[in-house]
Amino acid sequence: MTRIRHCLRISPAPLVPVTWGEMDTFQHVNNIVYFRYFESERLAYFYKLDLIYLMTRTGIGPILASTSCRFKVESRSGACHFFS
């Protein structure tokens, strides 16, 4: 069983596989990549709530006032990240 299939099997949350280009020379996921993951999942959530339509129609929508990330453990190639 591939790593991605395994990840899909164990969690119903959105899956974000780590790609080669997201790693640094030590094979760790580059810190800025996490914020890209957050952005992708935030937009997916907006689509799920139909906020994109509302923002287009009214010009009003949510803003991101602040963001931070506390790194607890390194992430390497082959890892799966889940967001809920």
C-alpha positions in Angstrom: 0.0 0.0 0.0 1.4 3.4 -0.9 2.0 6.0 1.8 -0.7 8.3 0.4 -3.3 5.5 0.3 -2.4 4.7 3.9 -2.9 8.4 4.9 -6.3 8.5 3.1 -7.4 5.4 4.9 -6.6 6.6 8.4 -8.1 10.1 8.3 -11.1 11.7 6.6 -9.5 15.1 6.9 -8.0 16.8 3.8 -4.7 15.3 2.8 -1.7 17.4 1.9 1.2 15.2 0.7 4.8 16.6 1.1 6.4 17.1 -2.3 10.1 17.1 -3.1 10.2 20.8 -3.9 8.9 21.7 -0.4 12.0 20.3 1.4 15.3 22.0 2.3 18.7 20.4 1.9 18.2 18.4 5.1 15.0 16.8 3.7 12.9 18.8 6.2 9.8 20.6 5.0 10.7 24.3 4.6 9.0 26.4 7.3 7.2 28.7 4.8 5.5 25.7 3.2 3.3 25.2 6.3 1.8 28.7 5.6 1.1 27.6 2.1 -0.7 24.5 3.4 -2.8 26.8 5.7 -3.7 29.1 2.8 -4.8 26.2 0.6 -7.0 24.7 3.4 -8.4 28.1 4.3 -9.5 28.7 0.7 -11.0 25.2 0.5 -12.9 25.9 3.7 -14.2 29.2 2.1 -15.4 27.3 -0.9 -17.0 24.7 1.3 -19.0 27.4 3.1 -19.8 29.1 -0.2 -18.0 32.3 1.0 -16.3 32.8 -2.4 -19.7 33.4 -3.9 -20.7 35.8 -1.1 -17.4 37.7 -1.4 -17.8 38.1 -5.2 -21.4 39.3 -4.8 -21.0 41.7 -1.9 -17.3 42.5 -1.8 -17.2 41.6 1.9 -15.4 38.6 3.3 -13.1 37.3 6.0 -9.6 38.7 6.5 -6.5 37.1 8.0 -5.4 39.5 10.7 -2.6 37.3 12.1 -1.0 33.9 11.7 1.6 31.9 13.5 3.0 28.4 13.6 4.6 26.5 16.4 6.8 23.8 15.2 6.7 20.7 17.5 8.4 18.1 15.3 10.2 18.0 12.0 8.4 16.9 8.9 10.2 14.9 6.2 9.6 13.5 2.8 6.8 11.0 2.6 4.8 12.6 5.4 1.1 13.3 5.2 -0.4 16.5 6.7 -4.0 16.6 7.8 -6.1 19.7 8.4 -9.5 19.8 10.1 
